[in-house]
């Protein structure tokens, strides 16, 4: 007598499970990047899961914390930012080095406000991410000091002015969509000219002690 067909489907092969897991992971990361670019990093996890077409439980299996999802979603951009900083620190021209990093950061801010928010957020459970951010802050302060010592950056420039400039850029980026990129580049051009020693015709008012964290809620 022939065996009766089973009504229970056989379990998928391990290779199929791995492929399915990879596909889910890629969909989640893609959905997270899209959502963060549109709305910043405060998008609910449930909204990202819906955009990715997976359940919330599936998302949490891949990324057990909100911080782990955010850091993985922006890992490539964080590496790009770190690479730009390292390249600038090796540049023998202090003014060119400062300009290249400032221009790069503003361009990334214009391209994806989600990355800006992610980079500025503090995730104490992600030590490698915190280390990268701290290293970036130290490197930026060094670039400012070198450019001032070389006489290229106006002497009354303060490292907190970078935050002030990024706040201004954030306002432009969020206020002139879809022309954010072009408007940001124009603003950066104006700002860099004002930062130069030659532009220091009159002294500036005292600096405002701003921290990078204050950019998090901008826009």
BADOVEX-208453 format. One record per residue (C-alpha): residue in one letter; x, y, z. Coordinates in pm, whole numbers, always signed. Example, Ala and Ser with C-alpha at 12.3 -4.5 7.8 and 13.67 -1.06 7.14 Angstrom:
2
{residuo=A	xx=+1230	yy=-450	zz=+780}
{residuo=S	xx=+1367	yy=-106	zz=+714}
//
This chain:
219
{residuo=X	xx=+0	yy=+0	zz=+0}
{residuo=X	xx=+159	yy=+332	zz=-100}
{residuo=X	xx=+247	yy=+567	zz=+177}
{residuo=X	xx=-3	yy=+844	zz=+233}
{residuo=X	xx=+129	yy=+1190	zz=+153}
{residuo=X	xx=+212	yy=+1392	zz=+462}
{residuo=X	xx=+16	yy=+1708	zz=+524}
{residuo=X	xx=+311	yy=+1856	zz=+712}
{residuo=X	xx=+562	yy=+2039	zz=+495}
{residuo=X	xx=+922	yy=+1928	zz=+544}
{residuo=X	xx=+1142	yy=+2173	zz=+733}
{residuo=X	xx=+1341	yy=+2403	zz=+509}
{residuo=X	xx=+1702	yy=+2321	zz=+446}
{residuo=X	xx=+1959	yy=+2511	zz=+657}
{residuo=X	xx=+2075	yy=+2694	zz=+344}
{residuo=X	xx=+1721	yy=+2818	zz=+281}
{residuo=X	xx=+1692	yy=+2937	zz=+640}
{residuo=X	xx=+2017	yy=+3129	zz=+612}
{residuo=X	xx=+1908	yy=+3287	zz=+282}
{residuo=X	xx=+1573	yy=+3382	zz=+433}
{residuo=X	xx=+1741	yy=+3533	zz=+738}
{residuo=X	xx=+1977	yy=+3733	zz=+520}
{residuo=X	xx=+1689	yy=+3858	zz=+309}
{residuo=X	xx=+1494	yy=+3965	zz=+617}
{residuo=X	xx=+1798	yy=+4140	zz=+758}
{residuo=X	xx=+1862	yy=+4327	zz=+434}
{residuo=X	xx=+1497	yy=+4431	zz=+408}
{residuo=X	xx=+1496	yy=+4556	zz=+767}
{residuo=X	xx=+1814	yy=+4761	zz=+719}
{residuo=X	xx=+1687	yy=+4905	zz=+391}
{residuo=X	xx=+1355	yy=+4999	zz=+552}
{residuo=X	xx=+1531	yy=+5151	zz=+852}
{residuo=X	xx=+1756	yy=+5368	zz=+635}
{residuo=X	xx=+1456	yy=+5490	zz=+434}
{residuo=X	xx=+1253	yy=+5568	zz=+746}
{residuo=X	xx=+1543	yy=+5740	zz=+922}
{residuo=X	xx=+1617	yy=+5953	zz=+615}
{residuo=X	xx=+1256	yy=+6074	zz=+607}
{residuo=X	xx=+1179	yy=+6109	zz=+975}
{residuo=X	xx=+1499	yy=+6085	zz=+1181}
{residuo=X	xx=+1587	yy=+5803	zz=+1417}
{residuo=X	xx=+1283	yy=+5833	zz=+1642}
{residuo=X	xx=+1070	yy=+5628	zz=+1402}
{residuo=X	xx=+892	yy=+5351	zz=+1596}
{residuo=X	xx=+1031	yy=+5002	zz=+1551}
{residuo=X	xx=+683	yy=+4882	zz=+1452}
{residuo=X	xx=+680	yy=+5129	zz=+1161}
{residuo=X	xx=+1015	yy=+4999	zz=+1037}
{residuo=X	xx=+893	yy=+4640	zz=+1063}
{residuo=X	xx=+583	yy=+4726	zz=+857}
{residuo=X	xx=+794	yy=+4901	zz=+595}
{residuo=X	xx=+1020	yy=+4596	zz=+576}
{residuo=X	xx=+725	yy=+4354	zz=+555}
{residuo=X	xx=+829	yy=+4157	zz=+863}
{residuo=X	xx=+690	yy=+4114	zz=+1211}
{residuo=X	xx=+824	yy=+4309	zz=+1505}
{residuo=X	xx=+941	yy=+3983	zz=+1662}
{residuo=X	xx=+1144	yy=+3904	zz=+1350}
{residuo=X	xx=+1305	yy=+4247	zz=+1362}
{residuo=X	xx=+1399	yy=+4205	zz=+1728}
{residuo=X	xx=+1550	yy=+3863	zz=+1655}
{residuo=X	xx=+1786	yy=+4027	zz=+1408}
{residuo=X	xx=+1840	yy=+4348	zz=+1608}
{residuo=X	xx=+1768	yy=+4304	zz=+1980}
{residuo=X	xx=+1794	yy=+4675	zz=+2063}
{residuo=X	xx=+1700	yy=+4998	zz=+1890}
{residuo=X	xx=+2061	yy=+5110	zz=+1916}
{residuo=X	xx=+2189	yy=+4797	zz=+1741}
{residuo=X	xx=+1954	yy=+4860	zz=+1448}
{residuo=X	xx=+2054	yy=+5224	zz=+1418}
{residuo=X	xx=+2427	yy=+5158	zz=+1438}
{residuo=X	xx=+2409	yy=+4879	zz=+1181}
{residuo=X	xx=+2192	yy=+5086	zz=+947}
{residuo=X	xx=+2451	yy=+5362	zz=+940}
{residuo=X	xx=+2768	yy=+5154	zz=+973}
{residuo=X	xx=+2879	yy=+5232	zz=+618}
{residuo=X	xx=+2824	yy=+5606	zz=+655}
{residuo=X	xx=+2999	yy=+5612	zz=+990}
{residuo=X	xx=+3298	yy=+5441	zz=+831}
{residuo=X	xx=+3290	yy=+5696	zz=+548}
{residuo=X	xx=+3284	yy=+5982	zz=+798}
{residuo=X	xx=+3572	yy=+5830	zz=+998}
{residuo=X	xx=+3769	yy=+5780	zz=+677}
{residuo=X	xx=+3722	yy=+6145	zz=+579}
{residuo=X	xx=+3845	yy=+6254	zz=+920}
{residuo=X	xx=+4151	yy=+6027	zz=+907}
{residuo=X	xx=+4236	yy=+6154	zz=+559}
{residuo=X	xx=+4203	yy=+6514	zz=+674}
{residuo=X	xx=+4427	yy=+6458	zz=+975}
{residuo=X	xx=+4698	yy=+6333	zz=+739}
{residuo=X	xx=+4665	yy=+6634	zz=+507}
{residuo=X	xx=+4964	yy=+6869	zz=+546}
{residuo=X	xx=+4742	yy=+7168	zz=+459}
{residuo=X	xx=+4543	yy=+7252	zz=+778}
{residuo=X	xx=+4290	yy=+7479	zz=+604}
{residuo=X	xx=+4218	yy=+7230	zz=+328}
{residuo=X	xx=+4184	yy=+6957	zz=+589}
{residuo=X	xx=+3933	yy=+7157	zz=+794}
{residuo=X	xx=+3732	yy=+7252	zz=+484}
{residuo=X	xx=+3717	yy=+6896	zz=+356}
{residuo=X	xx=+3573	yy=+6757	zz=+680}
{residuo=X	xx=+3329	yy=+7045	zz=+730}
{residuo=X	xx=+3207	yy=+7014	zz=+371}
{residuo=X	xx=+3174	yy=+6635	zz=+401}
{residuo=X	xx=+2975	yy=+6646	zz=+724}
{residuo=X	xx=+2739	yy=+6912	zz=+588}
{residuo=X	xx=+2687	yy=+6711	zz=+269}
{residuo=X	xx=+2603	yy=+6399	zz=+469}
{residuo=X	xx=+2364	yy=+6603	zz=+680}
{residuo=X	xx=+2191	yy=+6726	zz=+364}
{residuo=X	xx=+2175	yy=+6378	zz=+211}
{residuo=X	xx=+2034	yy=+6197	zz=+513}
{residuo=X	xx=+1923	yy=+6364	zz=+832}
{residuo=X	xx=+1885	yy=+6020	zz=+986}
{residuo=X	xx=+2261	yy=+5977	zz=+981}
{residuo=X	xx=+2312	yy=+6311	zz=+1152}
{residuo=X	xx=+2077	yy=+6214	zz=+1432}
{residuo=X	xx=+2230	yy=+5868	zz=+1463}
{residuo=X	xx=+2583	yy=+6003	zz=+1478}
{residuo=X	xx=+2490	yy=+6258	zz=+1744}
{residuo=X	xx=+2288	yy=+6021	zz=+1960}
{residuo=X	xx=+2458	yy=+5852	zz=+2254}
{residuo=X	xx=+2424	yy=+5473	zz=+2282}
{residuo=X	xx=+2600	yy=+5362	zz=+2600}
{residuo=X	xx=+2537	yy=+4997	zz=+2513}
{residuo=X	xx=+2733	yy=+5032	zz=+2189}
{residuo=X	xx=+3091	yy=+5101	zz=+2305}
{residuo=X	xx=+3245	yy=+5084	zz=+1958}
{residuo=X	xx=+2998	yy=+5344	zz=+1832}
{residuo=X	xx=+3063	yy=+5570	zz=+2130}
{residuo=X	xx=+3436	yy=+5534	zz=+2068}
{residuo=X	xx=+3401	yy=+5642	zz=+1706}
{residuo=X	xx=+3200	yy=+5946	zz=+1804}
{residuo=X	xx=+3447	yy=+6050	zz=+2074}
{residuo=X	xx=+3733	yy=+6005	zz=+1828}
{residuo=X	xx=+3550	yy=+6225	zz=+1577}
{residuo=X	xx=+3503	yy=+6501	zz=+1835}
{residuo=X	xx=+3873	yy=+6491	zz=+1927}
{residuo=X	xx=+3978	yy=+6489	zz=+1562}
{residuo=X	xx=+3756	yy=+6785	zz=+1480}
{residuo=X	xx=+3900	yy=+6985	zz=+1770}
{residuo=X	xx=+4250	yy=+6904	zz=+1643}
{residuo=X	xx=+4162	yy=+7019	zz=+1290}
{residuo=X	xx=+4032	yy=+7349	zz=+1427}
{residuo=X	xx=+4344	yy=+7403	zz=+1638}
{residuo=X	xx=+4578	yy=+7324	zz=+1348}
{residuo=X	xx=+4394	yy=+7558	zz=+1110}
{residuo=X	xx=+4406	yy=+7842	zz=+1364}
{residuo=X	xx=+4776	yy=+7785	zz=+1436}
{residuo=X	xx=+4845	yy=+7796	zz=+1061}
{residuo=X	xx=+4678	yy=+8138	zz=+1046}
{residuo=X	xx=+4411	yy=+8017	zz=+803}
{residuo=X	xx=+4115	yy=+7999	zz=+1040}
{residuo=X	xx=+4010	yy=+8323	zz=+1207}
{residuo=X	xx=+4153	yy=+8348	zz=+1560}
{residuo=X	xx=+3817	yy=+8401	zz=+1730}
{residuo=X	xx=+3672	yy=+8082	zz=+1579}
{residuo=X	xx=+3565	yy=+7837	zz=+1848}
{residuo=X	xx=+3513	yy=+7463	zz=+1802}
{residuo=X	xx=+3153	yy=+7514	zz=+1919}
{residuo=X	xx=+3104	yy=+7726	zz=+1605}
{residuo=X	xx=+3105	yy=+7400	zz=+1410}
{residuo=X	xx=+2791	yy=+7298	zz=+1599}
{residuo=X	xx=+2642	yy=+7642	zz=+1533}
{residuo=X	xx=+2712	yy=+7600	zz=+1161}
{residuo=X	xx=+2561	yy=+7251	zz=+1157}
{residuo=X	xx=+2249	yy=+7384	zz=+1329}
{residuo=X	xx=+2220	yy=+7641	zz=+1050}
{residuo=X	xx=+2275	yy=+7374	zz=+788}
{residuo=X	xx=+2012	yy=+7155	zz=+952}
{residuo=X	xx=+1760	yy=+7439	zz=+927}
{residuo=X	xx=+1837	yy=+7484	zz=+558}
{residuo=X	xx=+1822	yy=+7110	zz=+487}
{residuo=X	xx=+1485	yy=+7068	zz=+657}
{residuo=X	xx=+1335	yy=+7386	zz=+516}
{residuo=X	xx=+1406	yy=+7369	zz=+142}
{residuo=X	xx=+1336	yy=+7013	zz=+32}
{residuo=X	xx=+1390	yy=+6891	zz=-237}
{residuo=X	xx=+1668	yy=+7146	zz=-301}
{residuo=X	xx=+1847	yy=+7064	zz=+22}
{residuo=X	xx=+2173	yy=+6961	zz=-142}
{residuo=X	xx=+2215	yy=+7274	zz=-352}
{residuo=X	xx=+2107	yy=+7506	zz=-70}
{residuo=X	xx=+2345	yy=+7335	zz=+173}
{residuo=X	xx=+2639	yy=+7370	zz=-66}
{residuo=X	xx=+2563	yy=+7741	zz=-105}
{residuo=X	xx=+2549	yy=+7788	zz=+272}
{residuo=X	xx=+2874	yy=+7596	zz=+321}
{residuo=X	xx=+3044	yy=+7823	zz=+67}
{residuo=X	xx=+2933	yy=+8131	zz=+256}
{residuo=X	xx=+3033	yy=+7987	zz=+592}
{residuo=X	xx=+3380	yy=+7879	zz=+485}
{residuo=X	xx=+3450	yy=+8225	zz=+346}
{residuo=X	xx=+3345	yy=+8377	zz=+679}
{residuo=X	xx=+3566	yy=+8133	zz=+869}
{residuo=X	xx=+3882	yy=+8243	zz=+691}
{residuo=X	xx=+4125	yy=+8476	zz=+863}
{residuo=X	xx=+4076	yy=+8725	zz=+579}
{residuo=X	xx=+3708	yy=+8745	zz=+673}
{residuo=X	xx=+3781	yy=+8854	zz=+1030}
{residuo=X	xx=+3713	yy=+9224	zz=+965}
{residuo=X	xx=+3531	yy=+9268	zz=+1295}
{residuo=X	xx=+3546	yy=+9055	zz=+1609}
{residuo=X	xx=+3259	yy=+8817	zz=+1668}
{residuo=X	xx=+3029	yy=+8814	zz=+1971}
{residuo=X	xx=+3135	yy=+8563	zz=+2238}
{residuo=X	xx=+3090	yy=+8196	zz=+2140}
{residuo=X	xx=+2794	yy=+7997	zz=+2264}
{residuo=X	xx=+2904	yy=+7678	zz=+2437}
{residuo=X	xx=+2712	yy=+7431	zz=+2226}
{residuo=X	xx=+2754	yy=+7055	zz=+2236}
{residuo=X	xx=+2699	yy=+6814	zz=+1949}
{residuo=X	xx=+2407	yy=+6663	zz=+2139}
{residuo=X	xx=+2212	yy=+6984	zz=+2082}
{residuo=X	xx=+2197	yy=+6903	zz=+1712}
{residuo=X	xx=+1999	yy=+6588	zz=+1784}
{residuo=X	xx=+1665	yy=+6766	zz=+1813}
{residuo=X	xx=+1725	yy=+7006	zz=+1528}
{residuo=X	xx=+1480	yy=+6978	zz=+1243}
//
